[in-house]
Amino acid sequence: MHSTMPGRDGELGRAESYDLDALGLLVGDRHVTSFITRLTLDPALLAEQNNAAQEVAAAGRLGIPLTISTDPRNHFSYVLGAAEAGTGTTQWPELLGFAALRDPQLVREFGEIARREYRALGIHMALSPQLDLLTEPRWPRGSGTFGSQAELSSELGGAYVESFQGGAEGLQPDGVMTVVKHWVGYGAQPEGFEAHNYYGRFAEPGDYLGQHIAAFEGALDAGTAGIMPAYPILRDATLNGEPIEAVSPG
C-alpha cells in the first residue's frame, strides 16, 4: 500500500506539517509504511517533518522505517497529482526540455544533484521518470515526458534512472529508487483526454504499441526499482501484428 502522508489542516496531504497522530494510526493499525509527501516547505523544514514521521514509525512494534516518495519537484511546473513545486530545490528544465537538448550527460548531472537533494530531505523514492511517448500533442502531461521518439526516451530514461539510483547496476545504498511510468501507452490519449478521469479511460496506440514499450528499455536495463502502471484501457491496439485484449496494461 502506497498512501499519501496525511497533512494537518490541509487537503490531499498538502499542508504546513504532517498530521503525526493520523500517521500513527496508518502505521500502527494499518501497517502502511510507504507514503508520498505532498509538502512543499523550505528544505530544512521538510527534512524536519520527514524526520518526525520516521520517529513515529520507529516507535512501532517492529520499527520499520518509512519509504517516503515524491512526484518530481525540481522543475518549473506544479500540477497536483503530477508534479510538486520546487521549493528550495534546484530547478531544471521539464523532461521535454531535456529531450530538446538531447544531452544524456546533462540528464545524469541533473539526476545526481536531485538525488543528493532528495536524500537530504529524507525522500527515498522518485515517482519518475515519465517515459510515456507524447504521440498526442493535446495531452496535458506532455511536458513531463521526453517527447515522442522511443529511442531518445529510452536513452534519456536510462540516464535518469542511473543517476537517481546511484549507478548502472540498480539501486545503490546512497541512491533514490525510481518508479518509471506509466506502463504503457498512456501518451496515446485520443483528443488529449486524461486517463485519471472516466472520460479519458481509453488510449489508442494502434499499431505503435511496440514503440511505447521500447521507450522504457533504457530504464529497465538500468534496473529501475519500480514501474507504475498506466491508467487507460488500450483500445484497438496491436503488438507484433497481433491484436491485444482491451484491458488496462497495468
C-alpha positions as a LaTeX table, in Angstrom:
\begin{tabular}{lrrr}
\hline
Residue & $x$ (\AA) & $y$ (\AA) & $z$ (\AA) \\
\hline
Met1 & 0.00 & 0.00 & 0.00 \\
His2 & 1.36 & 3.39 & $-1.02$ \\
Ser3 & $-0.54$ & 6.17 & 0.72 \\
Thr4 & $-0.47$ & 9.97 & 0.95 \\
Met5 & 1.31 & 11.23 & 4.05 \\
Pro6 & $-1.50$ & 12.92 & 5.99 \\
Gly7 & $-1.24$ & 16.68 & 6.37 \\
Arg8 & $-2.51$ & 18.68 & 9.32 \\
Asp9 & $-5.39$ & 21.02 & 8.44 \\
Gly10 & $-4.79$ & 20.66 & 4.71 \\
Glu11 & $-6.26$ & 18.88 & 1.72 \\
Leu12 & $-4.92$ & 15.80 & $-0.07$ \\
Gly13 & $-1.79$ & 15.86 & 2.06 \\
Arg14 & $-0.92$ & 19.48 & 1.25 \\
Ala15 & $-0.34$ & 21.39 & 4.49 \\
Glu16 & 2.30 & 23.14 & 6.57 \\
Ser17 & 3.10 & 19.97 & 8.52 \\
Tyr18 & 2.23 & 16.29 & 8.76 \\
Asp19 & $-0.59$ & 15.05 & 10.96 \\
Leu20 & 1.53 & 12.72 & 13.08 \\
Asp21 & $-1.47$ & 11.37 & 15.01 \\
Ala22 & $-3.16$ & 10.29 & 11.77 \\
Leu23 & 0.15 & 8.90 & 10.54 \\
Gly24 & 0.50 & 6.86 & 13.72 \\
Leu25 & $-2.85$ & 5.19 & 13.05 \\
Leu26 & $-1.87$ & 4.34 & 9.47 \\
Val27 & 1.47 & 2.91 & 10.52 \\
Gly28 & 0.43 & 1.22 & 13.78 \\
Asp29 & $-3.06$ & $-0.03$ & 12.96 \\
Arg30 & $-2.99$ & $-0.47$ & 9.20 \\
His31 & 0.72 & $-1.29$ & 8.80 \\
Val32 & 1.29 & 1.17 & 5.95 \\
Thr33 & 4.96 & 2.12 & 5.66 \\
Ser34 & 5.17 & 3.71 & 2.20 \\
Phe35 & 3.94 & 7.26 & 1.62 \\
Ile36 & 4.09 & 10.10 & $-0.88$ \\
Thr37 & 4.84 & 13.51 & 0.59 \\
Arg38 & 2.95 & 16.50 & $-0.77$ \\
Leu39 & 4.56 & 19.09 & 1.48 \\
Thr40 & 6.33 & 21.93 & $-0.34$ \\
Leu41 & 8.24 & 23.52 & 2.53 \\
Asp42 & 11.70 & 25.04 & 2.73 \\
Pro43 & 14.25 & 22.21 & 2.71 \\
Ala44 & 15.18 & 22.37 & 6.41 \\
Leu45 & 11.52 & 22.31 & 7.45 \\
Leu46 & 10.68 & 19.45 & 5.11 \\
Ala47 & 13.63 & 17.43 & 6.42 \\
Glu48 & 12.42 & 18.05 & 9.99 \\
Gln49 & 8.92 & 16.88 & 9.08 \\
Asn50 & 10.24 & 13.72 & 7.43 \\
Asn51 & 12.43 & 13.00 & 10.46 \\
Ala52 & 9.40 & 13.41 & 12.72 \\
Ala53 & 7.45 & 10.97 & 10.55 \\
Gln54 & 10.29 & 8.46 & 10.82 \\
Glu55 & 10.21 & 8.79 & 14.61 \\
Val56 & 6.54 & 7.75 & 14.53 \\
Ala57 & 7.49 & 4.64 & 12.55 \\
Ala58 & 10.46 & 3.87 & 14.80 \\
Ala59 & 8.16 & 3.78 & 17.83 \\
Gly60 & 6.14 & 0.93 & 16.32 \\
Arg61 & 6.46 & $-2.72$ & 17.30 \\
Leu62 & 8.93 & $-3.55$ & 14.55 \\
Gly63 & 10.26 & $-0.04$ & 13.94 \\
Ile64 & 10.14 & $-0.44$ & 10.14 \\
Pro65 & 11.36 & 2.82 & 8.53 \\
Leu66 & 9.03 & 4.67 & 6.19 \\
Thr67 & 9.68 & 4.85 & 2.48 \\
Ile68 & 8.88 & 8.44 & 1.51 \\
Ser69 & 8.31 & 9.26 & $-2.15$ \\
Thr70 & 7.61 & 12.37 & $-4.19$ \\
Asp71 & 6.42 & 13.44 & $-7.58$ \\
Pro72 & 9.04 & 15.50 & $-9.45$ \\
Arg73 & 9.96 & 18.69 & $-7.57$ \\
Asn74 & 12.98 & 20.06 & $-9.46$ \\
His75 & 11.17 & 21.66 & $-12.39$ \\
Phe76 & 9.06 & 24.75 & $-13.01$ \\
Ser77 & 5.56 & 23.29 & $-13.30$ \\
Tyr78 & 3.28 & 22.43 & $-10.40$ \\
Val79 & 0.31 & 20.15 & $-11.08$ \\
Leu80 & $-1.42$ & 18.48 & $-8.14$ \\
Gly81 & $-1.03$ & 14.75 & $-8.54$ \\
Ala82 & 1.68 & 15.03 & $-11.20$ \\
Ala83 & 4.44 & 17.41 & $-10.04$ \\
Glu84 & 5.33 & 19.30 & $-6.88$ \\
Ala85 & 6.53 & 22.88 & $-6.60$ \\
Gly86 & 10.31 & 23.19 & $-6.41$ \\
Thr87 & 10.61 & 24.98 & $-3.04$ \\
Gly88 & 14.29 & 25.31 & $-2.20$ \\
Thr89 & 15.48 & 22.62 & $-4.63$ \\
Thr90 & 17.46 & 23.30 & $-7.77$ \\
Gln91 & 15.26 & 23.92 & $-10.80$ \\
Trp92 & 15.87 & 22.31 & $-14.18$ \\
Pro93 & 14.03 & 22.03 & $-17.50$ \\
Glu94 & 10.98 & 19.83 & $-17.71$ \\
Leu95 & 11.79 & 16.45 & $-19.25$ \\
Leu96 & 10.56 & 17.75 & $-22.60$ \\
Gly97 & 13.24 & 20.43 & $-22.35$ \\
Phe98 & 15.90 & 17.80 & $-21.66$ \\
Ala99 & 14.66 & 15.95 & $-24.74$ \\
Ala100 & 15.14 & 19.09 & $-26.83$ \\
Leu101 & 18.73 & 19.38 & $-25.56$ \\
Arg102 & 19.44 & 15.71 & $-26.40$ \\
Asp103 & 22.24 & 15.50 & $-23.82$ \\
Pro104 & 22.28 & 12.32 & $-21.70$ \\
Gln105 & 25.21 & 13.62 & $-19.65$ \\
Leu106 & 23.21 & 16.70 & $-18.64$ \\
Val107 & 20.37 & 14.41 & $-17.53$ \\
Arg108 & 22.91 & 12.48 & $-15.43$ \\
Glu109 & 24.18 & 15.71 & $-13.88$ \\
Phe110 & 20.63 & 16.70 & $-13.01$ \\
Gly111 & 19.87 & 13.27 & $-11.55$ \\
Glu112 & 22.97 & 13.21 & $-9.38$ \\
Ile113 & 22.17 & 16.63 & $-7.92$ \\
Ala114 & 18.49 & 15.84 & $-7.42$ \\
Arg115 & 19.40 & 12.51 & $-5.80$ \\
Arg116 & 21.52 & 14.26 & $-3.17$ \\
Glu117 & 18.75 & 16.80 & $-2.57$ \\
Tyr118 & 16.12 & 14.09 & $-2.15$ \\
Arg119 & 18.23 & 12.14 & 0.33 \\
Ala120 & 18.97 & 15.30 & 2.31 \\
Leu121 & 15.22 & 15.93 & 2.53 \\
Gly122 & 14.53 & 12.39 & 3.71 \\
Ile123 & 12.97 & 11.26 & 0.42 \\
His124 & 13.89 & 7.78 & $-0.81$ \\
Met125 & 11.70 & 7.23 & $-3.87$ \\
Ala126 & 11.18 & 9.28 & $-7.04$ \\
Leu127 & 7.85 & 8.70 & $-8.78$ \\
Ser128 & 9.61 & 9.40 & $-12.06$ \\
Pro129 & 10.78 & 9.49 & $-14.82$ \\
Gln130 & 7.72 & 9.69 & $-17.03$ \\
Leu131 & 8.57 & 7.68 & $-20.14$ \\
Asp132 & 5.23 & 7.86 & $-21.93$ \\
Leu133 & 5.56 & 8.72 & $-25.61$ \\
Leu134 & 3.94 & 12.06 & $-26.40$ \\
Thr135 & 2.12 & 10.91 & $-29.52$ \\
Glu136 & $-0.96$ & 13.08 & $-28.84$ \\
Pro137 & 0.15 & 16.75 & $-28.59$ \\
Arg138 & $-3.10$ & 17.80 & $-26.89$ \\
Trp139 & $-2.40$ & 15.52 & $-23.92$ \\
Pro140 & $-1.83$ & 17.76 & $-20.86$ \\
Arg141 & 1.05 & 15.75 & $-19.36$ \\
Gly142 & 3.30 & 16.06 & $-22.37$ \\
Ser143 & 5.84 & 18.41 & $-20.78$ \\
Gly144 & 6.69 & 15.71 & $-18.25$ \\
Thr145 & 7.84 & 13.30 & $-20.97$ \\
Phe146 & 10.93 & 13.01 & $-23.14$ \\
Gly147 & 8.79 & 13.56 & $-26.23$ \\
Ser148 & 7.61 & 11.26 & $-29.00$ \\
Gln149 & 10.79 & 9.39 & $-30.03$ \\
Ala150 & 11.19 & 5.97 & $-28.42$ \\
Glu151 & 14.96 & 5.74 & $-28.89$ \\
Leu152 & 15.60 & 9.14 & $-27.32$ \\
Ser153 & 13.21 & 8.45 & $-24.44$ \\
Ser154 & 14.97 & 5.15 & $-23.80$ \\
Glu155 & 18.43 & 6.74 & $-23.77$ \\
Leu156 & 17.49 & 9.67 & $-21.54$ \\
Gly157 & 15.32 & 7.48 & $-19.32$ \\
Gly158 & 18.26 & 5.18 & $-18.72$ \\
Ala159 & 20.49 & 8.16 & $-17.81$ \\
Tyr160 & 17.81 & 9.43 & $-15.41$ \\
Val161 & 17.46 & 6.07 & $-13.63$ \\
Glu162 & 21.21 & 5.50 & $-13.39$ \\
Ser163 & 21.87 & 8.90 & $-11.83$ \\
Phe164 & 18.96 & 8.84 & $-9.37$ \\
Gln165 & 19.66 & 5.28 & $-8.23$ \\
Gly166 & 23.42 & 5.85 & $-7.94$ \\
Gly167 & 24.71 & 3.64 & $-10.74$ \\
Ala168 & 24.01 & 1.47 & $-13.77$ \\
Glu169 & 23.69 & $-1.73$ & $-11.71$ \\
Gly170 & 20.43 & $-0.91$ & $-9.99$ \\
Leu171 & 19.74 & 0.86 & $-6.70$ \\
Gln172 & 22.81 & 1.73 & $-4.60$ \\
Pro173 & 22.92 & 2.44 & $-0.84$ \\
Asp174 & 23.04 & 6.21 & $-1.38$ \\
Gly175 & 20.54 & 6.15 & $-4.24$ \\
Val176 & 16.91 & 7.11 & $-4.67$ \\
Met177 & 14.53 & 4.48 & $-6.02$ \\
Thr178 & 12.98 & 5.39 & $-9.36$ \\
Val179 & 9.48 & 4.35 & $-10.39$ \\
Val180 & 9.22 & 4.68 & $-14.16$ \\
Lys181 & 5.78 & 5.47 & $-15.51$ \\
His182 & 3.31 & 4.77 & $-16.94$ \\
Trp183 & 3.44 & 1.24 & $-18.35$ \\
Val184 & 2.34 & 1.54 & $-21.14$ \\
Gly185 & 0.65 & 3.52 & $-23.93$ \\
Tyr186 & $-0.59$ & 6.33 & $-21.67$ \\
Gly187 & 0.61 & 9.08 & $-24.02$ \\
Ala188 & $-1.71$ & 8.00 & $-26.84$ \\
Gln189 & $-4.83$ & 9.57 & $-25.35$ \\
Pro190 & $-7.48$ & 10.34 & $-28.02$ \\
Glu191 & $-8.28$ & 14.06 & $-28.17$ \\
Gly192 & $-5.81$ & 14.61 & $-25.33$ \\
Phe193 & $-8.19$ & 13.34 & $-22.66$ \\
Glu194 & $-6.59$ & 12.47 & $-19.33$ \\
Ala195 & $-6.93$ & 8.91 & $-18.03$ \\
His196 & $-7.17$ & 9.97 & $-14.39$ \\
Asn197 & $-10.76$ & 10.80 & $-15.40$ \\
Tyr198 & $-13.50$ & 8.44 & $-16.59$ \\
Tyr199 & $-13.89$ & 10.25 & $-19.91$ \\
Gly200 & $-10.21$ & 9.58 & $-20.65$ \\
Arg201 & $-10.33$ & 5.89 & $-19.85$ \\
Phe202 & $-9.11$ & 4.77 & $-23.29$ \\
Ala203 & $-5.76$ & 5.06 & $-25.02$ \\
Glu204 & $-5.23$ & 4.21 & $-28.68$ \\
Pro205 & $-1.59$ & 3.41 & $-29.53$ \\
Gly206 & $-2.80$ & 1.44 & $-32.55$ \\
Asp207 & $-0.02$ & $-0.42$ & $-34.33$ \\
Tyr208 & 2.68 & 1.53 & $-32.48$ \\
Leu209 & 2.40 & $-0.06$ & $-29.04$ \\
Gly210 & 5.85 & $-1.57$ & $-29.59$ \\
Gln211 & 7.30 & 1.95 & $-29.75$ \\
His212 & 5.66 & 2.87 & $-26.46$ \\
Ile213 & 7.24 & $-0.24$ & $-24.93$ \\
Ala214 & 10.67 & 0.50 & $-26.45$ \\
Ala215 & 10.74 & 3.90 & $-24.71$ \\
Phe216 & 11.18 & 2.06 & $-21.39$ \\
Glu217 & 14.10 & $-0.16$ & $-22.44$ \\
Gly218 & 16.92 & 2.05 & $-21.16$ \\
Ala219 & 15.32 & 2.46 & $-17.75$ \\
Leu220 & 14.61 & $-1.25$ & $-17.46$ \\
Asp221 & 18.18 & $-2.10$ & $-18.45$ \\
Ala222 & 19.42 & 0.24 & $-15.72$ \\
Gly223 & 17.43 & $-1.72$ & $-13.15$ \\
Thr224 & 14.72 & 0.73 & $-12.17$ \\
Ala225 & 13.38 & $-0.17$ & $-8.74$ \\
Gly226 & 9.72 & 0.16 & $-9.71$ \\
Ile227 & 7.18 & 0.50 & $-12.51$ \\
Met228 & 3.94 & 2.45 & $-12.20$ \\
Pro229 & 1.10 & 1.09 & $-14.33$ \\
Ala230 & $-0.82$ & 3.21 & $-16.80$ \\
Tyr231 & $-4.44$ & 4.08 & $-16.17$ \\
Pro232 & $-6.25$ & 3.76 & $-19.53$ \\
Ile233 & $-7.68$ & 0.75 & $-21.32$ \\
Leu234 & $-5.83$ & 0.09 & $-24.58$ \\
Arg235 & $-8.38$ & 0.11 & $-27.38$ \\
Asp236 & $-7.78$ & $-1.29$ & $-30.87$ \\
Ala237 & $-4.08$ & $-1.84$ & $-30.16$ \\
Thr238 & $-1.77$ & $-4.43$ & $-31.71$ \\
Leu239 & 1.63 & $-5.79$ & $-30.75$ \\
Asn240 & 3.82 & $-7.61$ & $-33.28$ \\
Gly241 & 0.88 & $-7.55$ & $-35.66$ \\
Glu242 & $-1.49$ & $-9.26$ & $-33.23$ \\
Pro243 & $-4.47$ & $-7.54$ & $-31.57$ \\
Ile244 & $-4.31$ & $-7.38$ & $-27.78$ \\
Glu245 & $-7.16$ & $-7.58$ & $-25.31$ \\
Ala246 & $-8.80$ & $-4.27$ & $-24.48$ \\
Val247 & $-7.65$ & $-4.07$ & $-20.86$ \\
Ser248 & $-5.51$ & $-1.73$ & $-18.81$ \\
Pro249 & $-1.83$ & $-2.67$ & $-19.28$ \\
Gly250 & $-1.23$ & $-2.29$ & $-15.53$ \\
\hline
\end{tabular}
